[in-house]
């Protein structure tokens, strides 16, 4: 049985991973738009 602390840690890791992926995609989208505008 997982403790509440383990679940919280897992949740933080998941959020961190999702956030970094979203930021990476957003950055790529901005670069694509910037390149198209030039």
C-alpha positions as CSV (number, residue, x, y, z in Angstrom):
1,X,0.0,0.0,0.0
2,X,1.4,3.4,-1.0
3,X,1.6,6.1,1.6
4,X,0.2,9.6,1.0
5,X,3.7,10.9,0.7
6,X,4.6,8.4,-2.0
7,X,1.5,9.4,-4.0
8,X,2.3,13.1,-3.6
9,X,5.8,12.5,-4.8
10,X,4.5,10.6,-7.8
11,X,2.1,13.4,-8.5
12,X,4.8,16.0,-8.4
13,X,7.0,14.0,-10.8
14,X,4.0,13.6,-13.2
15,X,3.2,17.3,-13.1
16,X,6.9,18.2,-13.6
17,X,7.1,15.9,-16.6
18,X,3.9,17.2,-18.2
19,X,4.9,20.8,-17.6
20,X,8.3,20.4,-19.2
21,X,6.8,18.7,-22.2
22,X,4.2,21.5,-22.6
23,X,6.9,24.2,-22.3
24,X,9.0,22.4,-24.9
25,X,6.1,22.2,-27.3
26,X,5.2,25.8,-26.8
27,X,8.8,26.8,-27.4
28,X,8.8,24.8,-30.7
29,X,5.6,26.4,-31.8
30,X,7.0,29.9,-31.1
31,X,10.1,29.0,-33.1
32,X,8.0,27.7,-36.0
33,X,5.9,30.9,-36.0
34,X,9.0,33.1,-35.8
35,X,10.5,31.3,-38.8
36,X,7.4,31.6,-40.8
37,X,7.1,35.3,-40.2
38,X,10.7,36.0,-41.3
